[in-house]
Structures are given as C-alpha cells and as structure tokens.
Amino acid sequence: MRSTRLLVVILTFLTSISAPAAEFHVRPSGSSKGNGSLDQPWDLATALQAADTVKPGDTVWLHAGTYQGGFISRLKGTRDKPIVVSGFRGERVTIDARPRDERDNALFLLQGADAIYRDFEVTCSDPLRKTAIAGSWPADIRRGNVDVRGDRISLVNLVIHDCASGVGLWAEGESGEVSGCLIYNNGWAGPDRSHGHAIYAQNARGTKRIVDNIVFNQFGYGIHVYGSEKASLKGFEIDRNIAFGNGSLSGTGDSAPGIMVGGASPAERIAVRDNIVTGGGIRLGYPWGVVSEDVLCTGNYCEGLVVRDFRRATVSKNTIVAHSNVVQMEGAEKLLLGGVKWNNNELFVTDGRWGEAAIVENGKSRGMSIEEWRRATGCDTDSRFTKGTPKELRVTVRPNAHQKGRAQIAVINPESLPQVDIDLSKVLSNGQKYRVASVKNFYGPPVITGVADGKPVTIPLQPVTAAAPVGMKASDVPVTEPQFAAFVVLPEE
C-alpha cells in the first residue's frame, strides 16, 4: 500500500514538471518538408500553421530575409506560457505584404491565442498608392496589414509601414496588446478620401492595451477606435503613445486626429493617458456617433481636444495647445454635463480668432472665450490658460517594457534649439553600447552612437532626411524638426 502511494506521488511529480520549451527556425529558403531545426528550417507558412508541433512556451525564430505574401497564424499558447514568434537577434526580418497571386489577400492574419509576435518588419513593396476606385476595399489596392483576430495576441516592437493600414485589432479577439511598435506611412489615396490608419481597433471582451507606440504620417488617422452599430468598443487602455503628422500623406494639407475613439456603437471603459499628439489632436466621441459611457483622459499633451456625448468623462492634467478652440465639447442635442469632471488642465491658444473654446449642440457650433466656456460648462475652473505659444522644452523618455536598453524619445522644442541633452541613465547601463535612430529613418544611419557613461546624451535636432514612403518621394514626408522630433534608443549587441 505504501509503495502504491509512493508511486502515485512520483508520477504526480513527474507529470507536473513542464517539458523544456522548444525552439524552431524559419528562413525564406525553408521548406514545409523541414523539421524546424537550424539545419532543416521551415518556411513561414508552415511554421505559423504548426499548431500541433509548436507548443505553449515555445519560440519560433524568424531569420533574416524577406517573406512575401499573406500568412495565417493559428499558433496557440496558454495564458501563462505564450508562444513567441520573433525576429532572430540582430537580424532584419521583413514580411512583404504584397500578394503572390490573385488569391492572396496579403494579410498577416493572426488567429490562435496567447502568442507574442515581436521584433520584425511588416511592409508592402507595391508602389501603387492611388486609386480611382472609391471605398475601403478597391480591387487594385491590396497592401495587406497585421490583422489580429485571436485571443490575447501581443504585438511587440514591430515596425509596420507602407501597408494598407498598420494594425487591425478586431473584436473577435479577447484583449491583446500593441506595445513598442513603430507604425508609419500606411494607407492610400482614393477619389473619395484618403484611407488607412495606424491602428484600427474594436473590442468586446477584456481590455485591449495600445501602449508605448510611435504612430505617424499615415494617410488617415493614428489610433482609430471606431465601428458601426454592430461593432463593440468596450475596454481600451491607450497609454504613452507618440502620434504625429497623421493624415499628412493625404496631400490635402489637413491633419487627422492622432487618437480618435467613438462610432455608432457606445464606447465604454476607455482610458487615454499620457500620450503625446502633435499635428492633429484627440477626439473622444465620433462626430455623428451615439452616446458613450465613460472615458478617462489625463496626462496627455495634444493639439486640440474634443469630447462628445459621454455620460461620464474625467479630463484632467492635460496640456492642450491649439490655434483656436483649444477645447471643445459636443452634444447631439444638449451637452451631457452631469457626469463630467473636467479641470486642472494647462491650456494654450496661439491665436483664437475662431474662439478660445467651443460648444456644439444640435449641430450648431459656438466659439467663445475661456471665461465663457467656464461659465457655460463648469469646466476648467482651476485650469491655467495662456494666450500664446508654449515656451517650455519638453523631453519625454519612455523605457521599453519588453527590451532592456531600448526607449522612445519625444522632443517638443518650441524655441527651435539645435540640440538637446537627454538623461538616459534609467535606460542604459554604464558601459553599454547604444545607437539613437530617428523614427523617420529607422533603418538608416543612426543620429548618434555611443557608450553609456551616466552623463546626459546630446542629440541633434536638425531636419531628418526621411525614408521615402513606398511609391512616393521623401519630400512627401513633412519636416517637423527642430520643433518636434522622435527617436528610438537601441542597445547594440
């Protein structure tokens, strides 16, 4: 009897020990006949379909080169043991979302569950960026994107550019995260309007996190949480992103919101915190949308803020700058003020000829002074208002949550200083080699290189020669330096 109990204990112990995580390898020259080893690597399509072989906790390494076309991943990890699909350390891995044939939709479609996709590039080499066909699905524009439909999928430190759109986060997938990604130059021009956003998102279950990304120079919006009456817009944390110049590739001279939340379905459980948005502001509530439930908007720097029809809204500790109408509240009928807590912001109006603030009710807009805004809404009673341009140099350094020694930098430089000293001591260890890249030319020559010694790093703020959008000219990218610049700090191996 004792030996039987001992055997049961031993067997229970052995079955509780996890098998060691496996590593698999993928190359452009790989084959479906391979076994995923270094000597017999898979092709990418085979690796992403190998749900029976790639187990929770395993890693799939993508090696240098270009993988063309659309791909579907059905890999499934678990909550505590996600599968990792990663570019191999120090190698440039490119997925070219250009169709191989007429049946290929060029999507990098992520189904499955509990998987992390990180450290590679997704782009499209097709030079066509303009069509005579209206609508969101013209037959001659098939540029692909990263399309997320699985549960708890994470996109980490990806570089996504020149696709039809950057990332689609859809409500079929529960929760998920986009973190540390560079997303730029996505979209195309149609006869109706410009199309293509950096991140287009919906959610029904759990919370989707869009954090620490740099999104810039799309044809359309930056972060676009939107949907029809059939969509779900429930549960978003939109934190610490840097968004600039979105809408600039449309060629119209107009800017698009860096962050927009709302649609024909009520938005709820929305948090928009500590973002930096220039060349386009933040809009919470779609212009022709329905009444939404609740939003927290705090700690942001943005160029204009609009809030429309939220039953509960907390708007505080933001720095908001605009030519006119620095803040605007809208109501489909009358303003919803009962659940609004809107105070302790810092407001700058650089001109004000159309008003310092605005109210829209029943489709009618009314510009007004800040004092009139305070009396009409009860908002911003303790906020600081300045008639003029901000003078303060603002340098923001945000360490990457997934890679030690990596960080994002945003510099708002109203005095046009030629360079700035930046403390990177919380990012880099003494003796660590590093390089700093402009986000506008991420794969080009670094802005500076060095070895960390604990002292501030001097970064020049001269205009950057941007990488040309595919099918366009480098001159189509607007110059923002020295007034605004964004960089990525990268550790050298």
VOROFI-766240 format. One record per residue (C-alpha): x, y, z. Coordinates in steps of 0.05 Angstrom, whole numbers, plus 5000, padded with zeros to 4 digits. Layout:
N
XYZ...
END
This chain:
493
500050005000505750475018509350324953502950474914502251154947509551294934508751114861502751584855506752154886512552034839508052014778504452644800511152994809513752774742507452994705507753674739514653814711513954214647517553974586523154454566521054984516523054834445525955304392524255274319527455624260524655944197528256204135525856484068529155874037525855404086521154844068514854514091518953874090523654134143523053994217524254704242531454584262537255044244539454534192532454394165528555044175521255144159518255644111514056164146507255904125508955214153511455494219505255914231500755314218504654824261499854854320500754104333508354174337509554864368507154814439505855334494512255664516516055504451519556024408519456074332525556454306524956824240531656914206533957474161530857594093524257754060517957334065512957554012505457504013499857384062500556894120495756594172497956404242494055904283499055824339496155734408499855834473496755904541495956504587502056314628506056024570505156434507508456234442513656734418514756874343520757334338525857604290532557284307537057714348540658244307537658034241532958444197526758034182521758324132514758084115512858394048505258424048504958413972500357883941503757293909497757173863490457383854488156933911492957243962489857794005496757964033494257984105498757774162492857454197493757264270488656764296490156264351491356524421496456724472502256884425507357444421509757704354515858144360522058454331520758434256518458884200511858864161511359284098509059264025513459373965507859533916508860263892501460383877498860893928492961203890486660913860480661153821476260663858472460933919471460563983475560184034476759563990478859783920480659193876487359493855489859643926491959023964497459244010495958794070496658954144497458594211490458334224489258084296483257634309485957154362485357194437490757544478495457674419501358144433505058554380511658784409516959234379514559124307516059624251509859664207509860144148507260264078501559764084494159894071493560014145498159854202494559414253487359164255485258964326478458644319473158454369473557704353479957704395479557794470484258324500491158364469496758874465500559314416506859554451513259904429511559884355513360394301507460474253508060974196506661144122500660684117494760784070492961034001489161593966482361463935477561913897473061963959478362084012484861824039484661134072488960764122490260854196495960644240491560234287484260084275481259764337474959454366473959024428468458644463471858224518477258414566481559014553486059184494492359564511495460044460501660294495508460604482507760614406510061144357504961254301506061774248504862014177499061564157494361744101488861704154488461724230493461494281489761074333482560964308477860614356471560614314465760184289458660154263452660004307454459264302461559364329463859354401468359894431468959654503475359654542481560034518487860294551491260784504497360994542504061344530503761334454507161854410502962064350504862604300503362814229497662324218493762494155499862844126500762364067493862524041496763124005490963574025494663954078489663724130491463354194487762764223486762614297492562244328487461894373480061814358475161384399467861314382462861094329455760854320456660384380457460644451464660664476465960474548471760334595476260794556482761064584487161554545493261714587500062054580500062074504503762594461499762804400502163344352499863534282492863314300489163264366485062774407477662664392473462254441466562134411465262084336462062704303455762314284456261774337451961544394452261704468458061334501459061124573465661314605472561584589478761784628483162284592489162504634496462694628496362794553499863314510495663454449493963974397486564054410481663624449474363464430469663064475462662874451456962554489460062144545455662014605461862034649468362374629474462554671479063054635484863294677492363444679492763514603496864024566492864244506495264724451491264994392490865564343483565664363478465254403483464914448477864504480471164324450465163954479459663694435452663424444448063124392442763524429444663854495451463764527451863184576454963544636452363134695458062634696463663094672469663234715474063704673479364114709486664234725489064264653494064724621491265084560494765484506491265854450496266124399491266564360483966494380480666844322475366294319474666274394478766014452473965444465467565184432460964844446457064444394449664304408444464064358449464144302450864874317457765094338459165674384466065954395467466314460472666574507475566134562471566514613465166404575467065664569467965614644461265944658457465524606460464844624463364904694469764614665476964844673475365294732482365154761485965044695491465504674490165884609495466234568494166654506500466494468505365944449508465464500515765634513517865024553522464494524519063814536523363194532519862524545523861884553519961234558523760584571521359994530517359484571520058884532527359024517532559284565536559874538531060074488526860714496522761214458524061964460519662544441522363254440517663854436522264444423518465104415524865514417527965114359534264934398539364584352540664024401538363754468541763394526537762784548538662364610538561624590541261354656534760994671535160654603542460474592547460144638554460444644558960154591553159944546553760104472547760434441545160804380539661314372535361274309530461784282523761454274523261774205529261384181529360794229533460344184538160894160544461164193543661304267543162014292548561854344552261254372555961184438557660824502553561004563557361334619551661604661552262304632546862644590546962474516546963044466542162924408541963394348535163644326536663834253531563634199532062894183532262614113526362154119525861474086521361564025514461244031513960673981511760943914512761663937518262163949521962324013519563044004512462804014514162694088513163344127519163654163517863734238524863844264527264224303520564394334518663664343522863034337522062304357527461784367528661064388534460874433537060174415542259754452547959484410549558754418
END
